[in-house]
């Protein structure tokens, strides 16, 4: 059984890796069904669009 610290480190690694892959491949690389299943779209969508407009 993994410790709580090991789980947190694994989550952080996955988060950073996902962020790097997102920068490399853009949002188009995330399957649409995954994007539409995300909770909080009303929060993240305007932020994402503003970020993408800057590039």
C-alpha positions in Angstrom: 0.0 0.0 0.0 1.3 3.4 -1.0 1.6 6.2 1.5 -0.4 9.4 1.3 2.8 11.3 0.3 3.5 8.9 -2.6 -0.1 9.3 -3.9 0.3 13.1 -3.8 3.6 12.9 -5.6 2.1 10.7 -8.3 -0.8 13.1 -8.7 1.6 16.1 -9.0 3.7 14.2 -11.6 0.6 13.4 -13.7 -0.6 17.0 -13.5 2.8 18.4 -14.6 3.1 15.8 -17.4 -0.4 16.6 -18.6 0.4 20.3 -18.6 3.5 19.8 -20.7 1.7 17.5 -23.1 -1.1 20.1 -23.4 1.4 22.9 -24.2 3.0 20.6 -26.8 -0.1 19.2 -28.5 -2.8 21.9 -27.7 -6.4 21.3 -26.6 -7.2 19.5 -29.8 -5.2 16.5 -28.5 -7.7 16.0 -25.7 -10.6 13.9 -26.9 -13.8 15.9 -27.1 -15.7 13.4 -24.9 -13.2 14.0 -22.1 -13.5 17.8 -22.5 -17.2 17.8 -22.4 -17.2 15.5 -19.3 -15.2 18.0 -17.3 -17.0 19.7 -14.4 -16.7 23.4 -14.0 -16.7 24.3 -17.7 -18.3 27.6 -17.0 -15.2 28.4 -14.9 -12.4 27.0 -17.1 -13.8 27.8 -20.5 -13.4 31.6 -20.4 -10.0 31.3 -18.8 -8.9 28.8 -21.5 -10.2 31.0 -24.3 -8.4 34.1 -22.9 -5.2 32.1 -22.6 -5.4 30.8 -26.2 -6.2 34.3 -27.5 -2.9 35.5 -26.1 -0.8 33.1 -28.2 
